Amino acid sequence: MSTTITLTEAAALQIKDMMKHNGEEDAYFRFSINGGGCSGLSYGMSLDHEKSDTDEFFEQFGIPVIIDHESAPLLKGTVIDYKQSLMGGGFTIDNPNALVSCGCGSSFRTANVQGSPEKC
């Protein structure tokens, strides 16, 4: 089975650090899509202790990743990276399915799914 998303090594290291810092080493990294955001859809990242039978599951760089079956098609080919700069660091998301993205980078819409935009 091919994976829906790709974590870069930098993103995986940051997720591992957050899991360790929060005492959540046994959790899954859940990546999802939620309604809302400036462009209609927004990304969600969380640590989860439960995996549904309908979740897509895979592991990258030792990170157990789960994605719900509704989000998976909209995330196909997405790359999650972590960038560090003098101004701080943060996750970047490169989703080839996103036609329109908000300036903040956490909101988008696709050709088939637009969601309900909210004011930023």
ChimeraX attribute file (.defattr): number of C-alpha atoms within 10 A of each C-alpha:
attribute: neighborCount
match mode: 1-to-1
recipient: residues
	/A:1	6
	/A:2	7
	/A:3	16
	/A:4	19
	/A:5	21
	/A:6	20
	/A:7	20
	/A:8	15
	/A:9	14
	/A:10	16
	/A:11	20
	/A:12	20
	/A:13	16
	/A:14	18
	/A:15	20
	/A:16	18
	/A:17	14
	/A:18	14
	/A:19	18
	/A:20	12
	/A:21	10
	/A:22	10
	/A:23	10
	/A:24	16
	/A:25	15
	/A:26	13
	/A:27	17
	/A:28	22
	/A:29	23
	/A:30	21
	/A:31	20
	/A:32	19
	/A:33	19
	/A:34	13
	/A:35	19
	/A:36	20
	/A:37	22
	/A:38	21
	/A:39	26
	/A:40	22
	/A:41	25
	/A:42	21
	/A:43	18
	/A:44	13
	/A:45	11
	/A:46	11
	/A:47	19
	/A:48	15
	/A:49	10
	/A:50	11
	/A:51	16
	/A:52	11
	/A:53	9
	/A:54	11
	/A:55	17
	/A:56	18
	/A:57	19
	/A:58	17
	/A:59	14
	/A:60	14
	/A:61	13
	/A:62	10
	/A:63	19
	/A:64	14
	/A:65	23
	/A:66	24
	/A:67	26
	/A:68	18
	/A:69	14
	/A:70	12
	/A:71	17
	/A:72	20
	/A:73	12
	/A:74	21
	/A:75	22
	/A:76	16
	/A:77	17
	/A:78	19
	/A:79	17
	/A:80	19
	/A:81	18
	/A:82	18
	/A:83	12
	/A:84	10
	/A:85	7
	/A:86	5
	/A:87	6
	/A:88	7
	/A:89	11
	/A:90	13
	/A:91	15
	/A:92	14
	/A:93	17
	/A:94	15
	/A:95	18
	/A:96	13
	/A:97	17
	/A:98	19
	/A:99	13
	/A:100	15
	/A:101	19
	/A:102	16
	/A:103	11
	/A:104	10
	/A:105	16
	/A:106	17
	/A:107	25
	/A:108	28
	/A:109	25
	/A:110	18
	/A:111	10
	/A:112	9
	/A:113	13
	/A:114	17
	/A:115	18
	/A:116	13
	/A:117	17
	/A:118	13
	/A:119	8
	/A:120	11
